Amino acid sequence: MDPGRRNEALAACVREQMDAWQAVVQRVVEAGIDAGEFDTFDAPSVAWQILGMVDGLNAQALVRWDGVSDRGTHLARAVEGMVGAARGSLLPGGVQHTGMIPSPDS
């Protein structure tokens, strides 16, 4: 059973929330481009790809992640490649950056 296909009100709510998250992630990507920290030209698509990875990793964590606790590291490394960021720049304690993405200490 797929509640989103059978309940249009629920589906509309979920779409609204997904669109809102995509807009937030897109703004972060655009800010990284503007700051010279990201080298990508399609912020909207990158935002959807990031959300898709987050969604997929969450699904894997629920059903069969086998105790791996560093999903964030995997995601950060993939996103660094997608946006052309310096390796390690999206990891806590990684490469110093200009401040577009807050460090854990800030």
N, C-alpha and C positions, 0 to 999 in steps of 0.2 A: 504494500500500500504506500502511495506517495501522497502525503497530506497536501503538499504544495500544488499538486495537479488537480486535486479534488476540492480544495478550499481556496477559492480565488482571493478572499480577504487575507488569508495567511500568506499566500504567494505574493500579493501586493506589498504586504508588510516586509517580508523578507527581501524583496527586490529593492524597496526603499532603503532598508538598512545596508544592503550590499552597495548600493549606489553611493550612500553616505561614506562608507568605509573607502570605497574607491576614490572618492573626491579627496579624502584626507591623505591617503597614500600618494595620490597624484600631486598634491600640493607639496609634500615632502620631497618627492622626486624633482619637481620643478625648482624648489628652493636649492636643492643640491646642484642642479644644472646652473642656476643663476650664480651660485657661490663658486663655481668652477670645480666642485668636488665630484660631480657626476658627468660622464660623457655619454649621453644618450639623447636621442631626438624625439622619442615617442613616449612621453610621460604617461599618457592615458593607458596605453597598452602595457607598459611596464608595471603600472599600478595593478591592473587586472592579473598579470602574471604572478606578481608577488602575492596577491590575495589567493590565487589558485594554489600556490605552493603552501601557504599557511593552512588553507583548508585541507589540503591533502595530507600534510604532516599531522594535523590534528586528528584526522580520520585514522591514520596509521597508528598514532599513539593510543587511540582507543581500542584498536583491535589486535595489534601485533607488533608493537615497537620493540619488544624483548628487552626492556630495561634500559635502552639507550637514553641517556639524559641530556645529550647535547644537540637537540633538534635546532636550537637557536643558532649554534655554530654552523650547522649545515645550511640553514636558511641564509645567514649573513654572508657566507662565502658565495652562495649562488647569486644573491642580490648584488654583491660586489661585481661579479662578472657581468650581470645584466646591465648595470648602470655605469660600468667603466670606472668604478671606484678603486682606490689603491687597495691592494690585498691587505687584509687585516683591519682596514679602516672602520668597518662596521662592527667589529668585535670589541667587547669591553677590554680596555687597556691596550687596544691595538694602536695602529699608526695614528699619530696626532693629526687632527683635522682642524678646520677653521671655525668650528663651532656650530655648523648647521645641524649636526646630530649631537644631542647632548651626551656627554660621557656619564658613566655611572656615578662619578663624584660630584656632578653639578646638580 
